[in-house]
Amino acid sequence: MGTMYYGGPGTAIHIEDRALAHLKIVIATKLRRGESFTLSWRHPEDEPRGRSTIWLHPSIPLRFVFDEPEPPELSREWIHDLANSANTSGGIMLVAEHMDIAPVEVVVPTAPLEE
């Protein structure tokens, strides 16, 4: 399970490493171009039902931390799908890779993390 820190160390969003690696490619490309967009995901089954959205902007600190030391093999199709959704008014909707059956796991702590 990797972690995306958004806006500082207190905002940790836990995302499965493979999904986070694909997101990193799309997010870095858009931010490098100076583009802002949203990222949305459905809450995991063990949390209250719903979804979350964050606004990604080049001026907001962002850090990706992966549990696995080696990067996973990337799927061009998944990157393409995520990039296409990033260019819509709804932004990126994090969904499972086409070959995966299980949904992508995203965990956002309900209380801020202590430094």
C-alpha positions in Angstrom: 0.0 0.0 0.0 1.6 3.3 -1.1 0.8 6.8 0.1 0.2 10.1 -1.6 0.8 13.0 0.7 -1.1 16.0 -0.6 -0.7 19.5 0.8 1.6 18.4 3.6 2.4 15.4 5.8 -1.0 15.6 7.5 -3.0 14.5 4.4 -2.0 11.0 3.7 -4.0 9.1 1.0 -3.2 5.4 0.9 -3.5 3.8 -2.5 -2.4 0.4 -3.7 1.2 0.6 -5.1 0.3 -0.4 -8.7 -2.5 2.1 -8.9 -0.4 4.8 -7.3 2.4 4.2 -9.9 -0.1 4.7 -12.7 -1.6 7.8 -11.1 1.9 9.2 -10.5 2.6 9.2 -14.3 -0.6 11.0 -15.2 -0.5 13.4 -12.3 3.1 14.4 -12.9 2.5 14.9 -16.6 -0.5 17.2 -16.0 1.2 19.2 -13.2 4.4 19.5 -15.3 2.2 21.2 -17.9 0.8 23.6 -15.3 -2.6 22.0 -15.5 -5.0 21.7 -12.5 -7.6 18.9 -12.2 -9.5 16.8 -9.7 -8.9 13.2 -8.5 -11.8 11.2 -7.2 -12.2 7.8 -5.7 -14.9 5.7 -4.0 -14.5 4.9 -0.4 -13.3 1.4 0.5 -16.0 -1.0 1.7 -14.8 -0.8 5.3 -15.5 2.9 5.4 -18.8 4.8 5.3 -20.3 4.8 1.8 -19.3 7.6 -0.5 -16.5 9.2 -2.5 -13.8 11.8 -2.1 -12.3 14.4 -4.5 -9.2 16.5 -4.2 -8.1 19.4 -6.4 -4.6 18.9 -7.7 -2.7 22.1 -8.5 1.0 22.6 -9.4 1.5 24.9 -6.3 0.3 22.4 -3.7 3.0 20.0 -2.3 2.6 16.4 -3.4 4.7 13.4 -2.6 4.4 9.7 -3.6 5.7 7.0 -1.3 5.7 3.4 -2.4 5.9 0.3 -0.1 7.6 -1.8 -2.8 11.2 -0.9 -3.7 10.8 -1.9 -7.3 8.4 -0.1 -9.6 5.6 -2.3 -11.1 5.2 -3.0 -14.8 3.0 -0.2 -16.2 -0.1 -0.7 -18.3 -0.2 1.8 -21.2 -4.0 1.3 -21.5 -4.6 2.1 -17.8 -2.4 5.2 -18.1 -4.3 6.2 -21.3 -7.6 5.8 -19.5 -6.6 7.8 -16.5 -5.1 10.6 -18.7 -8.3 10.8 -20.7 -10.4 11.1 -17.6 -8.0 13.8 -16.3 -8.9 15.9 -19.3 -12.6 15.8 -18.6 -14.6 18.2 -16.4 -15.0 15.4 -13.9 -11.2 14.8 -13.6 -9.5 11.5 -12.8 -11.8 8.9 -11.4 -9.6 6.2 -9.9 -10.9 2.9 -11.1 -9.5 -0.6 -11.1 -7.3 -1.7 -14.0 -9.2 -3.5 -16.7 -7.4 -6.8 -16.0 -8.0 -6.5 -12.2 -11.2 -7.8 -10.7 -10.9 -6.1 -7.3 -11.4 -2.4 -6.9 -8.5 -0.2 -6.2 -8.0 0.3 -2.5 -7.8 3.9 -1.3 -7.7 4.7 2.4 -7.8 8.2 3.8 -7.4 8.6 7.5 -10.4 10.4 9.2 -8.1 12.2 11.6 -5.0 14.2 10.6 -1.7 12.4 11.0 0.6 13.6 13.7 4.1 14.7 12.6 
